Amino acid sequence: MTTYSRLDQIEERVANQDQTIEDLNQTITDQWKEIDRLKRELNRLTDQMRDVEGALGDRLGGKEPPPPHY
């Protein structure tokens, strides 16, 4: 194996590794975007549940009545 062919192999490996790093970086970026979207959706749903619980609480006079065995 000549030095030139060894150098070509090393350059090819580095190029493949660079592409793999770029692919992984894109995957991570996409995942963070999805995580952020899911966090916003969770916050929205949590707020919506609080609103519903508040509306139900107002209709029931605030607190839930104690169970009959009290």
C-alpha positions as a Python dict, from the first residue, in 0.01 Angstrom:
ca = {
    (1, 'M'): (0, 0, 0),
    (2, 'T'): (148, 329, -101),
    (3, 'T'): (140, 646, 103),
    (4, 'Y'): (-88, 806, -152),
    (5, 'S'): (-354, 539, -127),
    (6, 'R'): (-335, 546, 253),
    (7, 'L'): (-387, 922, 241),
    (8, 'D'): (-684, 876, 7),
    (9, 'Q'): (-838, 627, 251),
    (10, 'I'): (-790, 864, 543),
    (11, 'E'): (-945, 1153, 348),
    (12, 'E'): (-1240, 931, 253),
    (13, 'R'): (-1293, 829, 615),
    (14, 'V'): (-1280, 1192, 730),
    (15, 'A'): (-1532, 1291, 463),
    (16, 'N'): (-1765, 1009, 571),
    (17, 'Q'): (-1726, 1109, 935),
    (18, 'D'): (-1800, 1472, 849),
    (19, 'Q'): (-2122, 1363, 675),
    (20, 'T'): (-2219, 1145, 972),
    (21, 'I'): (-2161, 1438, 1209),
    (22, 'E'): (-2376, 1664, 991),
    (23, 'D'): (-2654, 1402, 980),
    (24, 'L'): (-2644, 1357, 1357),
    (25, 'N'): (-2647, 1733, 1410),
    (26, 'Q'): (-2956, 1766, 1190),
    (27, 'T'): (-3127, 1484, 1378),
    (28, 'I'): (-3054, 1649, 1712),
    (29, 'T'): (-3176, 1986, 1584),
    (30, 'D'): (-3500, 1828, 1460),
    (31, 'Q'): (-3550, 1651, 1793),
    (32, 'W'): (-3504, 1973, 1991),
    (33, 'K'): (-3759, 2146, 1770),
    (34, 'E'): (-4005, 1862, 1834),
    (35, 'I'): (-3934, 1872, 2210),
    (36, 'D'): (-3997, 2247, 2215),
    (37, 'R'): (-4323, 2200, 2023),
    (38, 'L'): (-4435, 1926, 2262),
    (39, 'K'): (-4349, 2142, 2565),
    (40, 'R'): (-4560, 2427, 2427),
    (41, 'E'): (-4847, 2186, 2362),
    (42, 'L'): (-4818, 2041, 2713),
    (43, 'N'): (-4824, 2391, 2865),
    (44, 'R'): (-5128, 2480, 2655),
    (45, 'L'): (-5311, 2164, 2763),
    (46, 'T'): (-5214, 2219, 3127),
    (47, 'D'): (-5355, 2572, 3113),
    (48, 'Q'): (-5668, 2442, 2947),
    (49, 'M'): (-5714, 2178, 3220),
    (50, 'R'): (-5669, 2443, 3490),
    (51, 'D'): (-5936, 2655, 3323),
    (52, 'V'): (-6175, 2360, 3310),
    (53, 'E'): (-6104, 2267, 3672),
    (54, 'G'): (-6157, 2630, 3774),
    (55, 'A'): (-6489, 2647, 3590),
    (56, 'L'): (-6604, 2321, 3749),
    (57, 'G'): (-6488, 2440, 4090),
    (58, 'D'): (-6695, 2756, 4055),
    (59, 'R'): (-7003, 2551, 3969),
    (60, 'L'): (-6953, 2317, 4262),
    (61, 'G'): (-6901, 2596, 4512),
    (62, 'G'): (-6525, 2580, 4527),
    (63, 'K'): (-6420, 2262, 4699),
    (64, 'E'): (-6535, 1913, 4628),
    (65, 'P'): (-6768, 1790, 4902),
    (66, 'P'): (-6623, 1529, 5139),
    (67, 'P'): (-6713, 1167, 5080),
    (68, 'P'): (-7028, 1041, 5259),
    (69, 'H'): (-6835, 844, 5522),
    (70, 'Y'): (-6700, 1163, 5685),
}
